[in-house]
Amino acid sequence: MLSTLDLSNCSFEGLIPPTVANLTELSYLDISSNNLTGPLPVFGLSSKNLTCINAAHNSLTGSISSLHFEGLPNLKYINLGDNFLSGEIPSSLFALPSLQKLQLPNNRFLGRIRELSNPLSSLLDTIDLTNNRLQGQVPKFFSELEQLKVLLLSYNGFNGTLTLETFRNPNLSRLDFSYNNLTIDPTRTYYPGSSLFIQELSLASCRLQTFPVISEQSTLIHLDLSFNEIQGKIPDWVWKVGNGSLIHLNLSYNLLSGFQEPFRFPSLSVLDLHSNRLEVCKATFLQVLDLSNNALNGNIPPCLPNENQNLGVLSLGRNNLSGEIPDTISVGCGLETLDLNKNVLKGKMPRSLVNCASLQVLNVGNNEIEDVFPCMLIETSLRVLILRSNRFYGAIRCSETILGWQNLQIIDVSTNSFVGMINAGDQNNDEEMQHNHIQFDFLKLSGYYYQNSVAVTMKGLDVELVKILTVFTSIDFSGNKFYGKIPSRIGDLKSLYLLNLSHNALTGDIPGSIGDLKQLGSLDLSKNRLTGKIPVELASLNFLSFLNLSYNDLFGMIPKGSQFQTFSEGSYEGNVGLCGFPVNVSCNGNGDSGVSASPATHRKIEIEWDYVSAGLGFVVGLLSTVWLVLFCRRGREIYFGLVDRVILQVYLLVARVKRRILFSDV
């Protein structure tokens, strides 16, 4: 007779046959991870041998009544998670005589859970009701289940005031009351000397204003107090929670202002303090430190990168940090991500960064760093390099050009003062950008709990990528003073998705080899001095979703292609010699606009007259500025007060791929 039926991950659709409930010898039923719809069958006395029912990850609808599992004395495991089940959860479900694990997360259950008359007889050790629409107070009998180990109630509408001291069950190891309408009484938590062994406690968004008294919890390894209203300094006893076993501490989105000393981090590998009001250093085991998006000011403590050899992620972006980046990084630095984006850092790039051989992501964008290109970084494992919106200057004279670094996939040096010609590098390099295949994965660090993020510019707008696809490659050299021709070898970067060379002084023809960039989704060559015709090869770029060739000296017929027909006239404006759709100029028999003189000639004449006027204005303005700065104190104050530039770049990512991408959470 059939005792085990496992039909999981079989892509079944439609209703569950009611005859499944009539298999008298069936003890194990797993129909999870299909696309089954409709209601759950009623299992009666004929299914009395069932010990396990797993129907999770389907599209089941309807409600659960007290009759669904009545007469199943041996049922130990029920998992109906990730469906569309609704209605109230009958309290009789918690009273099944042999039931140990009840998992109903990610459904649409609502209403209150009625109290259980005799909870002491229950064998339940796991209750997971995460992400439903349950309301009312947390049932009292939950705290009276003697075998209970795991209680997960987050993302519901439970309300009222809850005291943790009621949950004294010595078997409890995980408690999660996060994201309800609950108020946790922080003064009535676990009494000293209690023999509790909770390992994971999550109280996010529980209206806490002070730290709960949990200093006696000797086994805690995970503590989440984020999204509360906890004020003041972090007490020193927090670091002693778990007798040194605490690994994950999340205090983000509070009103914390500092630390009580002494502060020690004996075993922490994740400390999340972002979005507070923090105004750290001997954390020898710390691997991830994210203090981004706070109100931090002053200098970066030299001890952070110097004394923390295990630190793999240091994120201090979106603060008000000033001064120079400490050049005290010691040999053996373990940093894989350094994010200092959007501060007011000045000075030069620390040469000791070369000691971070494992560095993959470096983001110092939107600061006031004034230096030449940091060629020493070629010794690292860089995949993402963001130097945008600083004061970098000069030619890029590395022994290897930046397009020749083997691992680089995202390069953004936009809005600086770099000069010189763009060199496409050595044929044997550019490995990451020469992949012709698509392998969709996310950039991962060495097992850390962290999601790298970076901003890229497309359509003149920007977006922040919270996860970085390893296949996503981007080159942004815009807003500099690069000149000369675009190297034809740029067509060898087969997996390039974004290319932005706008706002430079590039000349010559657009290389037809750009048509070999079959994955290219965004191309911006606007506001240069490019000449010649638009290469017909560009019409074969089937995934191109954004094109801007405006304000150059291009002429001739605009190529016809499936993607080229979708671009507006704005993609070509400022090129008076272009003709054909979508510009409002017809081509003659020779395939051009018939303009007698090249646009370059007209523009040259205009520019020469402009130079005359600009030169006179420059001399007058320069003399006035020199007088104000040298001889007028008030003038100096006004002048230097206006030196800081306001940087505004808005982010938008438009991604097109030729196969379906399945994004999985990191």
Residue pairs with C-beta under 8 A, 6 or more apart in sequence:
1 24
1 25
2 23
2 25
2 26
3 25
3 26
3 27
3 28
3 49
4 26
4 27
4 28
5 20
5 23
5 26
5 28
5 29
5 30
5 31
6 28
6 30
7 30
7 31
7 34
8 30
8 31
8 32
8 33
8 34
8 54
9 32
9 33
9 34
10 34
11 34
11 35
12 31
12 34
12 35
12 36
13 34
13 35
13 36
13 37
14 36
14 37
14 38
15 36
15 37
15 38
16 31
16 36
16 38
16 40
16 41
16 55
16 60
17 41
18 41
18 42
20 26
20 29
20 41
21 41
21 42
21 43
21 44
21 46
21 47
22 46
22 47
23 46
23 47
24 46
24 47
24 48
24 49
25 49
26 47
26 49
26 50
27 49
27 50
27 51
27 52
27 74
28 50
28 51
28 52
29 50
29 52
29 53
29 54
29 55
30 52
30 54
31 54
31 55
31 58
32 54
32 55
32 56
32 57
32 58
32 79
33 56
33 57
33 58
34 57
34 58
35 58
35 59
36 55
36 58
36 59
36 60
37 58
37 59
37 60
37 61
38 60
38 61
38 62
39 60
39 61
39 62
40 55
40 60
40 62
40 64
40 68
40 80
40 85
42 65
42 67
42 68
43 50
43 53
43 68
43 69
43 71
43 72
44 67
44 70
44 71
45 71
47 71
47 72
48 71
48 72
48 73
48 74
49 74
50 72
50 74
50 75
51 74
51 75
51 76
51 77
51 98
52 75
52 76
52 77
53 69
53 75
53 77
53 78
53 79
53 80
54 77
54 79
55 79
55 80
55 83
56 79
56 80
56 81
56 82
56 83
56 103
57 81
57 82
57 83
58 82
58 83
59 83
59 84
60 80
60 83
60 84
60 85
61 83
61 84
61 85
61 86
62 85
62 86
62 87
63 85
63 86
63 87
63 88
64 80
64 85
64 87
64 89
64 90
64 93
65 90
66 90
66 92
66 93
69 75
69 78
69 93
69 96
70 92
72 96
73 97
73 98
74 98
75 96
75 98
75 99
76 98
76 99
76 100
76 101
77 99
77 100
77 101
78 93
78 99
78 101
78 102
78 103
78 104
79 101
79 103
80 103
80 104
80 107
81 103
81 104
81 105
81 106
81 107
81 128
82 105
82 106
82 107
83 106
83 107
84 107
84 108
85 104
85 107
85 108
85 109
86 107
86 108
86 109
86 110
87 109
87 110
87 111
88 109
88 110
88 111
88 112
88 113
89 104
89 109
89 111
89 113
89 129
89 134
90 114
91 113
91 114
91 115
91 116
93 99
93 102
94 102
94 116
94 119
94 122
94 124
94 127
94 141
95 116
95 117
95 118
95 121
95 122
97 121
97 123
98 123
99 122
99 123
99 124
100 123
100 124
100 125
100 126
100 147
101 124
101 125
101 126
102 124
102 126
102 127
102 128
103 126
103 128
104 128
104 129
104 132
105 128
105 129
105 130
105 131
105 132
105 152
106 130
106 131
106 132
107 131
107 132
108 132
108 133
109 129
109 132
109 133
109 134
110 132
110 133
110 134
110 135
111 134
111 135
111 136
112 134
112 135
112 136
112 137
113 134
113 136
113 139
114 139
115 139
115 140
115 141
116 122
116 139
116 141
119 141
119 144
119 145
120 144
120 146
122 145
122 146
122 147
123 147
124 145
124 147
124 148
125 147
125 148
125 149
125 150
125 171
126 148
126 149
126 150
127 142
127 145
127 148
127 150
127 151
127 152
127 153
128 150
128 152
129 152
129 153
129 156
130 152
130 153
130 154
130 155
130 156
130 176
131 154
131 155
131 156
132 155
132 156
133 156
133 157
134 153
134 156
134 157
134 158
135 156
135 157
135 158
135 159
136 158
136 159
136 160
137 158
137 159
137 160
138 153
138 158
138 160
138 162
138 177
138 182
140 166
142 148
142 151
142 167
143 166
143 167
143 168
143 169
145 169
146 169
146 171
147 171
148 169
148 171
148 172
149 171
149 172
149 173
149 174
150 173
150 174
151 167
151 172
151 174
151 175
151 176
152 174
152 176
153 176
153 177
153 180
154 176
154 177
154 178
154 179
154 180
154 202
154 204
155 178
155 179
155 180
156 179
156 180
157 180
157 181
158 177
158 180
158 181
158 182
159 180
159 181
159 182
160 182
160 183
161 182
161 183
161 184
161 185
162 177
162 182
162 183
162 184
162 185
162 206
163 184
163 185
163 188
163 189
164 175
164 184
164 185
164 188
164 189
164 190
164 212
164 214
165 188
165 189
165 190
165 191
167 175
168 190
168 194
168 196
169 196
170 195
170 196
170 197
171 197
172 196
172 197
172 198
173 197
173 198
173 199
173 200
173 219
174 198
174 199
174 200
174 201
175 198
175 200
175 201
175 202
176 200
176 201
176 202
177 184
177 202
177 203
177 206
178 202
178 203
178 204
178 205
178 206
178 224
178 227
179 204
179 205
179 227
180 205
180 206
182 206
182 207
183 206
183 207
184 203
184 206
184 207
184 208
184 212
186 208
186 209
186 210
186 211
186 212
186 213
187 213
189 212
189 213
189 214
190 196
190 213
190 214
190 216
190 217
191 216
192 216
193 216
194 216
196 217
196 219
197 218
197 219
198 217
198 219
198 220
199 219
199 220
199 221
199 222
200 220
200 221
200 222
200 223
201 214
201 217
201 220
201 222
201 223
201 224
202 222
202 223
202 224
203 212
203 224
203 225
203 228
204 224
204 225
204 226
204 227
204 228
204 250
205 226
205 227
205 228
206 228
207 228
207 229
208 225
208 228
208 229
208 230
209 228
209 229
209 230
209 231
210 230
210 231
210 232
211 225
211 230
211 234
211 235
211 238
212 225
214 220
214 223
214 241
215 237
215 240
215 241
217 241
217 242
218 242
218 243
218 245
219 242
219 243
219 245
220 241
220 242
220 245
220 246
221 242
221 245
221 246
221 247
221 248
222 246
222 247
222 248
223 241
223 246
223 248
223 249
223 250
224 248
224 250
225 250
225 251
225 254
226 250
226 251
226 252
226 253
226 254
226 272
227 252
227 253
227 254
228 253
228 254
229 254
229 255
230 251
230 254
230 255
230 256
231 254
231 255
231 256
231 257
232 255
232 256
232 257
233 256
233 257
233 258
233 259
233 260
234 251
234 256
234 258
234 259
234 260
234 263
235 260
236 259
236 260
236 261
236 262
236 263
238 249
239 246
239 263
239 264
239 265
239 266
239 268
244 266
244 267
245 267
246 267
246 268
247 267
247 268
247 269
247 270
248 268
248 269
248 270
248 449
249 268
249 270
249 271
249 272
250 270
250 272
251 271
251 272
251 273
251 276
252 272
252 273
252 274
252 275
252 276
252 290
253 274
253 275
253 276
254 275
254 276
255 276
255 277
256 273
256 276
256 277
256 278
257 276
257 277
257 278
257 279
258 278
258 279
259 280
263 280
264 282
264 283
265 271
265 280
265 282
265 283
265 284
265 285
265 286
266 285
267 285
268 283
268 285
268 286
269 285
269 286
269 287
269 288
269 448
269 449
270 287
270 288
270 448
270 449
271 283
271 286
271 288
271 289
271 290
272 288
272 290
273 290
273 291
273 294
274 290
274 291
274 292
274 293
274 294
274 315
275 293
275 294
276 294
277 294
277 295
278 291
278 294
278 295
278 296
279 295
279 296
279 297
279 298
280 289
280 304
281 301
281 303
281 304
281 307
281 308
282 303
282 307
283 289
283 308
283 311
284 307
284 308
284 309
284 310
285 310
286 308
286 310
286 311
287 310
287 311
287 312
287 313
287 448
288 311
288 312
288 313
288 448
288 449
288 450
289 304
289 308
289 311
289 313
289 314
289 315
290 313
290 315
290 450
291 315
291 316
291 319
292 315
292 316
292 317
292 318
292 319
292 339
293 317
293 318
293 319
294 318
294 319
295 319
295 320
296 316
296 319
296 320
296 321
297 319
297 320
297 321
297 322
298 321
298 322
298 323
299 321
299 322
299 323
299 324
299 326
300 316
300 321
300 323
300 325
300 326
300 340
300 345
301 326
302 326
302 328
304 311
304 314
304 326
305 311
305 314
305 326
305 328
305 329
305 330
305 333
305 335
305 338
306 326
306 328
306 329
306 330
309 330
309 332
309 333
309 334
310 334
311 334
311 335
312 334
312 335
312 336
312 337
312 358
312 445
312 446
312 448
313 335
313 336
313 337
313 445
313 448
313 450
314 335
314 337
314 338
314 339
315 337
315 339
316 339
316 340
316 343
317 339
317 340
317 341
317 342
317 343
317 363
318 341
318 342
318 343
319 342
319 343
320 343
320 344
321 340
321 343
321 344
321 345
322 343
322 344
322 345
322 346
323 345
323 346
323 347
324 345
324 346
324 347
324 348
324 350
325 340
325 345
325 347
325 349
325 350
325 364
325 369
326 350
327 350
327 351
327 352
328 350
328 352
329 335
329 350
329 352
329 353
329 355
329 356
330 352
330 355
331 355
332 355
333 352
333 355
333 356
333 357
333 358
333 359
334 356
334 358
335 356
335 358
335 359
336 358
336 359
336 360
336 361
336 445
336 446
336 448
337 359
337 360
337 361
337 445
337 450
337 452
338 353
338 356
338 359
338 361
338 362
338 363
338 364
339 361
339 363
340 363
340 364
340 367
341 363
341 364
341 365
341 366
341 367
341 386
342 365
342 366
342 367
343 366
343 367
344 367
344 368
344 644
345 364
345 367
345 368
345 369
346 367
346 368
346 369
346 370
347 369
347 370
347 371
348 369
348 370
348 371
349 364
349 369
349 371
349 374
351 376
353 359
353 362
353 374
353 376
353 377
353 380
354 376
354 377
354 379
354 380
356 380
357 379
357 380
357 381
358 380
358 381
358 446
359 377
359 380
359 381
359 382
360 381
360 382
360 383
360 384
360 407
360 443
360 445
361 382
361 383
361 384
361 443
361 452
361 454
361 468
362 377
362 380
362 382
362 384
362 385
362 386
363 384
363 386
363 454
364 386
364 387
364 390
365 386
365 387
365 388
365 389
365 390
365 412
365 455
366 388
366 389
366 390
366 647
367 389
367 390
368 390
368 391
368 644
369 387
369 390
369 391
369 392
370 390
370 391
370 392
370 393
371 391
371 392
371 393
372 392
372 393
372 394
373 387
373 392
373 394
373 396
373 397
373 398
373 402
373 413
373 418
374 387
375 396
375 397
375 398
375 399
377 385
378 398
378 399
378 400
378 405
381 407
382 405
382 407
382 408
383 407
383 408
383 409
383 410
383 432
383 443
384 408
384 409
384 410
384 443
384 452
384 454
384 468
385 402
385 408
385 410
385 411
385 412
385 413
386 410
386 412
386 454
386 455
387 412
387 413
387 416
388 412
388 413
388 414
388 415
388 416
388 476
388 649
389 414
389 415
389 416
389 647
389 649
390 415
390 416
391 416
391 417
392 413
392 416
392 417
392 418
393 416
393 417
393 418
393 419
394 417
394 418
394 419
394 420
395 418
395 419
395 420
396 402
396 418
396 420
396 423
397 420
400 425
400 426
400 429
401 423
401 424
401 425
401 426
402 408
402 411
402 413
402 425
403 411
403 422
403 423
403 424
403 425
403 429
403 430
403 433
403 475
403 490
403 493
404 424
404 425
404 426
404 429
404 430
405 429
405 430
406 429
406 430
406 431
406 432
407 431
407 432
408 432
408 433
409 432
409 433
409 470
409 472
409 473
409 474
410 454
410 456
410 468
410 472
410 473
410 474
411 474
411 475
411 476
411 477
412 456
412 457
412 474
412 476
413 476
413 477
413 480
414 457
414 476
414 477
414 478
414 479
414 480
414 500
415 478
415 479
415 480
415 647
415 649
416 479
416 480
417 480
417 481
418 477
418 480
418 481
418 482
419 480
419 481
419 482
419 483
420 482
420 483
420 484
421 482
421 483
421 484
421 485
422 477
422 482
422 484
422 486
422 487
422 501
422 506
423 487
424 430
424 487
424 488
424 489
424 490
424 492
425 489
427 489
427 492
430 492
430 493
432 473
432 495
433 473
433 493
433 494
433 495
433 496
434 492
434 493
434 494
434 495
435 471
435 494
435 495
436 494
436 495
436 518
438 471
438 495
438 519
438 657
438 658
438 659
439 470
439 471
440 469
440 470
440 471
440 657
440 661
440 662
441 469
441 470
441 471
442 467
442 468
442 469
442 470
442 666
443 452
443 467
443 468
443 469
443 470
444 666
445 452
451 466
451 467
451 666
452 467
452 468
453 464
453 465
453 466
453 467
453 468
454 464
454 465
454 468
455 462
455 463
455 464
455 465
455 649
455 651
456 462
456 463
456 465
456 474
456 476
456 498
456 651
456 653
457 476
457 478
457 498
457 500
457 649
457 651
458 498
458 500
458 521
458 522
458 546
458 652
458 653
458 654
459 522
459 546
459 652
459 654
460 524
460 548
461 650
461 651
461 652
462 649
462 650
462 651
462 652
462 653
463 651
463 652
463 653
464 651
465 472
465 653
467 663
467 666
471 495
471 497
471 519
472 497
472 655
473 493
473 495
473 496
473 497
473 498
474 496
474 497
474 498
474 499
474 500
475 493
475 496
475 498
475 499
475 500
475 501
476 498
476 500
477 500
477 501
477 504
478 500
478 501
478 502
478 503
478 504
478 524
479 502
479 503
479 504
480 503
480 504
481 504
481 505
482 501
482 504
482 505
482 506
483 504
483 505
483 506
483 507
484 506
484 507
484 508
485 506
485 507
485 508
485 509
485 511
486 501
486 506
486 508
486 510
486 511
486 514
486 525
486 530
487 511
488 511
488 512
488 513
489 513
490 496
490 499
490 511
490 513
490 514
490 517
491 511
491 512
491 513
491 514
491 515
491 516
491 517
492 513
492 516
493 517
494 516
494 517
494 518
494 519
495 519
496 517
496 519
496 520
497 519
497 520
497 521
497 522
497 655
498 520
498 521
498 522
499 514
499 517
499 520
499 522
499 523
499 524
500 522
500 523
500 524
501 524
501 525
501 528
502 524
502 525
502 526
502 527
502 528
502 548
503 526
503 527
503 528
504 527
504 528
505 528
505 529
506 525
506 528
506 529
506 530
507 528
507 529
507 530
507 531
508 530
508 531
508 532
509 530
509 531
509 532
509 533
509 535
510 525
510 530
510 532
510 534
510 535
510 538
510 549
510 554
511 535
512 535
512 536
512 537
512 538
513 537
514 520
514 523
514 535
514 537
514 538
514 541
515 535
515 536
515 537
515 538
515 539
515 540
515 541
516 537
517 541
518 540
518 541
518 542
518 543
519 543
520 541
520 543
520 544
521 543
521 544
521 545
521 546
521 654
521 655
521 656
522 544
522 545
522 546
522 654
523 538
523 541
523 544
523 546
523 547
523 548
524 546
524 547
524 548
525 548
525 549
525 552
526 548
526 549
526 550
526 551
526 552
527 550
527 551
527 552
528 551
528 552
529 552
529 553
529 600
530 549
530 552
530 553
530 554
531 552
531 553
531 554
531 555
531 598
531 600
532 554
532 555
532 556
533 554
533 555
533 556
533 557
534 549
534 554
534 556
534 558
534 559
534 578
535 559
536 559
538 544
538 547
538 559
538 561
538 564
539 559
539 560
539 561
539 562
539 563
539 564
540 561
541 561
541 563
542 562
542 563
542 658
543 563
543 656
543 657
543 658
544 563
545 563
545 654
545 656
546 654
547 563
547 564
547 567
547 571
548 570
548 571
549 571
549 572
549 575
550 570
550 571
550 572
550 573
550 574
550 575
551 573
551 574
551 575
552 574
552 575
553 575
553 577
553 598
553 599
553 600
553 603
554 572
554 575
554 577
554 578
555 575
555 577
555 578
555 592
555 593
555 595
555 598
555 599
556 577
556 578
556 579
556 587
556 591
556 592
556 593
557 578
557 579
557 580
557 587
557 591
557 592
558 564
558 572
558 578
558 579
558 580
558 581
558 582
558 583
560 580
560 581
565 581
567 582
568 582
569 582
569 583
569 584
571 582
572 578
572 582
572 583
573 583
575 599
576 593
576 595
576 599
576 602
577 592
577 593
577 595
577 598
577 599
578 585
578 593
579 585
579 586
579 587
579 588
579 591
579 592
579 593
579 594
580 586
580 587
585 593
586 593
587 593
588 594
625 639
627 635
628 635
628 636
628 638
628 639
629 635
629 636
629 639
